[in-house]
Amino acid sequence: MTASANRIAQPGATANPVIQVESVSRWFGSVVSVSDVSFDVYPGITGLLGPNGAGKTTLLRMITGLAAPSEGAVRVFGESTRNNPELYARIGVMSEHEAVYGFLTGREFVEFAAKMRNVENVKQASADAIENVGLTFAADRKMGGYSRGMKQRMRLAATIVHNPDLLILDEPLNGADPRQRVHFQNLLRGLAAQGKTVFVSSHILEEIETLADSVLLIVNGKLAASGDYRAIRAALNERPYHVRIVCSEPRSLASGLVGLEDVDAVNIDPDGALIAQSRNVLSLQMALPRLSQSAGVRLLRVEPLDDSLESVFSYLVTG
Amino acid sequence: MFRSLYFISIRQLTGRSRLLIMAAVASVPILLSVVAVLNQDELNTAELDDSLLALMLGAAVLPIITLTVATAALGNDLEDRTLSNLTLTPASRWQLIMPKLASAITVAMPPILGSAVISTVLAYEGDTQVVVSVTTGVVLATLAYSSVFLWLGLTTSRSLGYGLMYIFLWEFLFTGFVSGIRFLSIRAYMLGVIHGVDEDRFADDTQIISLPVSIIVLLAVTVVFTVLTVRRLRTMDVP
């Protein structure tokens, strides 16, 4: 799984990709934000996954035409999005910022978005979009008084009001509570089922896992992996996990741990804690209490060391 | 599309604090006129022209009010990151900039005109010709200043600071006291219009730029800076 394997094949993929990113780089002074990234996106839901600061937003900004690539080319529906406003009749973009006009009601905000996109039946289209995000009850309240999650949903209504063929959403679930997340995910799945293309970014692995058919993993501005989520997940499962164990008798417990089939190695760190390396962390979790009890060792703390997205990405990048 | 963006922009620009600042600035020439009326024996017409028209209206009230409004017309969208709500629509850049310029002019014009008309009526004892000439000059200069400051608001996040420096250092100090560079001052062309429309009264002033040249330059400045703003919006990275 390398950066070169980055053409996403999706069920029902058409001959022409909706988004084409070709050798795109973007730098700010001496800082490289996105480096030589290439991929295609087809209809369905594609997730752009990466830790904060990985370059996701910069990449999305180049795809939407808000920023120009320093090198490379981006095409959406076969055309450049830069200085091509007509294309936005087919694209809905929701940025990560809570960019709303606080003095407008939700309905006014969505109707304004509809008018700016030359929607024919503004009132009806806006009401439908607001109903789609489940905010009809709050539509006539000023947006300045909305919670963050409500602002996000109303912004999504403004993004879909013109029934775009492509949706580009940057961290859309930020600030949403669990119920709103489920609603959001169902809505996006519904749009994908209609043949739309949904390109959604997130820094939360589980969020993308439950939502996207395909994923692009980006770290340090480079594409670390791409393709079917299950294949990437399988690759992740081959990776050894590190678990830090603080206990009353480290050496006694270590001798017991090395005898376990699923434990690859055990080390003792400078603080006297055990670092166990295992490919089956669940099995280790099950065995640990029994082992400590039989060895007469008191467990004080058990913590995974590499559960973060950054460690997952670094594993994928370094192999 | 024009109408929607125009009215949204008007609402953006008419916050209470901005309106209070504009009212305070606009009231200064009126107070000066009251003082002039109360001290009629000590002020001659030339001094009144200099202090009220050239300095107070042309170099202070008019540019400061247009700066406050026009830099915010796009600057606010940049600052609160709502500009992408506009640029990610099928509207051409012209269709975005023209309502913004129109809204800036709409908001800036009433306090400027009110201040100019009331103060000239008071100071020039209701002379209709002076009121007409001042109104014409102020309207044209407001167009020019608005387009300059609209461009500035999109070009830098420190537009208010740079704008104030431009007003006080350039329009107020240098071009006010160094006559050779007055051709690079919007204020000089505004005075050219005022004096050109009321020729009988101001015809003897050799420092004044002619009426046709003044009108052409003020309109040209408006067009050029509007084009530059459109161009800037096309080429910039939108946050």
HADDOCK unambig.tbl for C-alpha pairs under 7 A between the chains (distance, minus, plus):
assign (segid A and resid 66 and name CA) (segid B and resid 237 and name CA) 5.59 0.50 0.50
assign (segid A and resid 66 and name CA) (segid B and resid 238 and name CA) 5.14 0.50 0.50
assign (segid A and resid 67 and name CA) (segid B and resid 237 and name CA) 4.51 0.50 0.50
assign (segid A and resid 67 and name CA) (segid B and resid 238 and name CA) 6.45 0.50 0.50
assign (segid A and resid 68 and name CA) (segid B and resid 237 and name CA) 6.86 0.50 0.50
assign (segid A and resid 83 and name CA) (segid B and resid 234 and name CA) 6.17 0.50 0.50
assign (segid A and resid 85 and name CA) (segid B and resid 89 and name CA) 6.25 0.50 0.50
assign (segid A and resid 85 and name CA) (segid B and resid 90 and name CA) 4.42 0.50 0.50
assign (segid A and resid 85 and name CA) (segid B and resid 91 and name CA) 6.07 0.50 0.50
assign (segid A and resid 85 and name CA) (segid B and resid 92 and name CA) 6.07 0.50 0.50
assign (segid A and resid 86 and name CA) (segid B and resid 90 and name CA) 4.58 0.50 0.50
assign (segid A and resid 87 and name CA) (segid B and resid 90 and name CA) 6.64 0.50 0.50
assign (segid A and resid 88 and name CA) (segid B and resid 88 and name CA) 6.10 0.50 0.50
assign (segid A and resid 88 and name CA) (segid B and resid 89 and name CA) 5.25 0.50 0.50
assign (segid A and resid 88 and name CA) (segid B and resid 90 and name CA) 5.06 0.50 0.50
assign (segid A and resid 89 and name CA) (segid B and resid 89 and name CA) 6.80 0.50 0.50
assign (segid A and resid 89 and name CA) (segid B and resid 90 and name CA) 5.54 0.50 0.50
assign (segid A and resid 99 and name CA) (segid B and resid 80 and name CA) 6.51 0.50 0.50
assign (segid A and resid 99 and name CA) (segid B and resid 81 and name CA) 5.70 0.50 0.50
assign (segid A and resid 99 and name CA) (segid B and resid 82 and name CA) 4.96 0.50 0.50
assign (segid A and resid 100 and name CA) (segid B and resid 82 and name CA) 6.49 0.50 0.50
assign (segid A and resid 112 and name CA) (segid B and resid 4 and name CA) 6.61 0.50 0.50
assign (segid A and resid 115 and name CA) (segid B and resid 1 and name CA) 5.88 0.50 0.50
assign (segid A and resid 116 and name CA) (segid B and resid 1 and name CA) 5.38 0.50 0.50
assign (segid A and resid 116 and name CA) (segid B and resid 89 and name CA) 6.26 0.50 0.50
assign (segid A and resid 116 and name CA) (segid B and resid 91 and name CA) 6.86 0.50 0.50
assign (segid A and resid 117 and name CA) (segid B and resid 89 and name CA) 5.76 0.50 0.50
assign (segid A and resid 117 and name CA) (segid B and resid 90 and name CA) 5.89 0.50 0.50
